[in-house]
Amino acid sequence: MVSDEAASAVVDSGGGESTEQPDSEDAGDSPSTDGVLCDYSNFTLNSQAYLTYTSEAQWSCAEERWLVANGIPDHEVGAFPNANNPNAISEQTVSTSFTLSPVRSELPTELGGPRGAVGYVLNGVKIDAATAGSCDDSGASCSLAGGANGSWEIEALSQSHFDFGVDFNNAHVQPTGAYHYHGMPEGFLEKLGAGSSTMTLIGWAADGFPIYARYGYSEPMNSASGLVVMQGSYQLVNTPSGNRPSVNLYALGTFSDDWEYADGSGDLDECNGRFGVTPEFPQGIYHYFATDSYPFFQRCVLGSL
C-alpha cells in the first residue's frame, strides 16, 4: 500500500506538452486495441524452494487477442501452502481470448469466481478479487473454503478478522492450485519497473479493455496533467443491514455488502474504471485500474462480453 502522502501527491508524468486530445468519450469509446502488447511473452523460471516451475505466458493478436499460459507467477511469491492457505501452487491450463474492439455496454456485468475471470495480468495469472468465504446471519458459522455457509461474503483484503493466507502480492492459491490476485500485484509491478512516474498497463479485462495499476492522469483527458494515485469510489455503509452479523464481532469492511458505490467520491466508476487517455491510447479509451483502495481490482466489467 502507498502512504496517504503519496496518494495525495501529484508527480511528473514525463509527458511534456500535451497534444490536442478529444474532450469527450465519443471520440474514442470503442478503439481497436490491436497492436498494443500483442507480442508480450514471458518464460521465466521461478526457482523458489517451494515453487520450481517456469512461468509461461504468450499473448498474440489475430482476429482476437489470445492468451496461452500456465498461471505460474513470474515473480517472488509467499510460501504456499501456509498456515492459513493449505494449497500449493500448480500449473494451470489457460487458453482464453479477448476482443480487439471492445465496446462499452449500458450495464455492468459481474464476474469472478464461478462467473469467470474478470481478467488476466500479462504474466498469465488471473484476477479474482472476491472470495468464496462467507458467514451466516448470526456470524457464528463462517467458512473460508466456500460452500453454502451463508450470504455474507467475506473480503480478503479490507478486513483483519479472517486470514486467507494472502502474500505480499495480495494473492493466494485456490484449491485447484491456481495462484490469483485479489489486489495490487506488487511483485509483477516491481518486475516491470513500474513507479510513480509511469502509468503502467498490467493486463486485460474479460471485455477487452486494458487494466492499469495505481497511477493515472489527474485530468483524464490530459496526458501532461501529472500522475496521481487513483482512488476507488466505494465507501463503508452508514447503517449495516439488520440481519448482518454484529459489528461487535466483525467490523465494517469484513463483508462485501459493507461497501457501497458512491458516485464521485473517488476517481473511478463502479467497475473501478474510467474513460481517458493513456500512454498506449493517446486518443482515449475506457480502462480499469488496480487500486490500493476498495475494490482493489474490479468486480465487474462495463464492456460487452
N, C-alpha and C positions, 0 to 999 in steps of 0.2 A: 504494500500500500504506500502511496505517496503521502507526504505530510500536508497539513492544512495550508501551510505557507506555499508549498509547491502548487497546490490546487488553485490558489488564487493568483498566482504569478503568470504574467504573460511573457513568453520567451520569443526570441527572434526566430522566425520560420525559415530564414535564409532565402526568402522568395524574392527580395528586391522589389523593384517597381512592379505593380500589378498590371496585367494586361486587361483589355476590355473583356468583361465576362457577362454572361447573361444575368439579368436581375429577376428572373422568375424560374420556377421549376419547369415550366412548359418547354424551355429551350433544350433541356437535356434529360427529361424524365425517363426516357427509355433508350439510352445509348447502348451501342454494342460494347461488350467487354472483350471482344476478340482482339488478340494481340497483346493483352495485358497478362503477364506471367503465365503465358500458355506453355512455356517450356520449363517451368520450375520443376526441379527434381532434387531428390535427396537420397543418398545412400551413405549412411553414417553408422559405423559400428558403435553401439552403446555397450561398453565393456565394464559396467559397474559389477560389483561382486554378485549382486542378485538380479542382474539383467544383462545377459550376454546374447544380444540379438543385433542384427543390422536393421536400423530404421530405414524403411524403403517407402518412397512416395514419388510418383511420377504423374505430372499433370500434362495434359495435351488439349489442343483445340482443333476440332474439325467442324461438324455441324453443331456440336455441343462441347462444353468444357468437361473433360473426363479426369477423374482421379482414380488411380490404381495404387493401393498402399497396403501396408501390413499393420498399421496402427501403433507401431512401436515409436515412442518419442525419441527425438534426436538430440536430447539434452539431458543433463543430470536430473534424476528423479529421487524422491524419497524412498525409504525402504518399504517394500511390499513383498509378502504380507507384513502387517504390523498389528499392534495390539487392538486397534480399532477398525482395521480393514483386513480381513483374512484372505484376500485374493491376490494371487500372483499375476504379474503382467505376462501376457502371452500374445503371440501373433494373431492378428485378425485378418479376415478377407474383406478388404474394402474395394469396391468397384462401383462407382456412382457417377452420375453426370449432372450437370447444371446448365441451364440455358445461357447462351451467349447474348441474348437480347431480353434482359429482364424487364418486366412491366409491373408497375405498382397496381395493386388491386384496391377495391373500396374498403375491404375489411381485413383485419389481421387474421392469420392462421396460426394457432398454437401448435408448437412442435416440441419434441423432446420425449425421451423415454419410449414407450411403445408407439407413439405417434410419429417417430422418425427423427433422425438427427437434424438439429437446426442449422448445422453447417459443419465445415471441417477447416482446421488450421492447415496451413501449407504443408506441414510435416506429415499430414495424413491422420492426425489424431482428432477424434470427433469432439464436438462441443455439445455438452448436455448439462445445462446449469441447474436444473431441478434435481430432486432426489426421489427415490421410491419409498423413503421413510415416512411414517405417519403416526398420529396418535388418535385415540378415540376422544369423545367429548369430555370425559372425566379427566383425561390425562394420565390415568393410572395404567393404561395399556398402550405402549408405544413400541414400534418396531422400526429398525433402521434398514431392514433387509427387504422390505416390500411386502406385498400381500394385502389383503383387505382388512387391515388392522383398524383403520379409522379414516375420517375425511380430512383431518388436519395435516396437510403435507408439510414435512419438516424441511427447512432450508439448511444447506450445507455451510454457508459462509456468514450469514448475518446473525448468528446466534452462538452462544458459548456453552449451552447446556448439553447438547449431543455432540459427540466426537465421531466424525465419519472417517478418520484416518487420512485426512487430506494433507498433501505435502506442500512444499514451498512454491509449487507451481499452481496452487489452487486446484489440484487434480487428485484423483484416486482411481481405484480399479473396481470394475463391476465383476459380478460372479463369473461372467464369461471370459474374464481376463482382459477386458477392454479398458485400457487407460484412457481417461477422458477429462476434459477441463470443465470445472464449474465456474471458473473466473479467470482473471488475468494470467496468461501463460508465461510467467516470468522467465523461465529458463529459455524458452524459444525467443523471447524478445532480446534477452542477453546475447543469444547466439547471432541474431540478426544485427546486433549493434544498435538497436533502437534506443533512442534517448529523447530528451526534451526538445531537441531541435529538429525532430523528424516526425512526420505523420506517416505511420507505418502500416501498410496493408499486410494483414496476417492470415487471411483466409477468405473463404467464400461461403455465403449462406445458401440454404437449400433453394432459394428463389433466384439465385444467380447474381445477387448484389454483393459487393465487396464488404469485408469486415476490417476495420482499423482498430488500433489499440491505443487507448488512453488519451492521446492528443489530437485535437482538431483545431481548425482556424477559429479565432474569436469571432470573426464575421464569416458566416458560412459561405458567402459568395466572393470572398476576397482573400486570395492566397498570400497577400502581403500583410495581412492583419495581425500576424503573430499567432503562435500556438498556445492553447490553454488546455488544462486537464478537463476533459468532458465529464459532465455530471448527469447521471440519470435523473429522471423526473418522477421518481417514486418517493413516497413518504409513509411513515407509520400511520395507521388509522388512529383517529382520536378516541373512538369508542369501539372496543372489541365486540364481536358478535356475542350474544348472550349465551350461546352454547359452546363457546371457546373454552378450552382448558384454562384454569385460573392463571392470571398473570403473576400470581404469587409463586406458582410452580414454574411457569415458562414465560420469561419476559417477552414483551412485544418485539417482534423480529424473528421469533423462533419459527413461525409458520408462514407459508406463502401468503395466506389470506390476511396476515398482519400488515401487508403492504398494499398501497393503493396508488394508482397513477394520478398525478396532479399536474395537469397540463400547464406548462410554463414555469414550473418550479425548478427545472433544470434545463439542460441544453437539448434533450432528446425526446423522441416520442415514446409511445407505449411499447414499441419493439426495440427501444434503445438505438434508434436510427434518426437520420435527418437527411434532407437534400442539401447538397453543397458541392463546392469544388474540392478536388483532392489532387495530389501530385500526378496520379495516373489519369485522372479525368478532369482536366482543366476547364471544361465547359459545364461541369456539374453532373452529379449522379446521386441517386439515393444510396446511402451506405449506412452500415451499422458500426457500433463501437463496443469493444470490451472496455468496461469501466471499473473503477475502484469502488464505486457506489452501486447500490442495488439498482438493477437486477444482475450486475456483473457481466453476464452475456445475455443477449436477447432470448426471450422465451417464445417469441412468435416472429413471423415474417410478414412483411407488408407487400410482398410481390406475389404474382400469380404462380401457382405450382402446376 
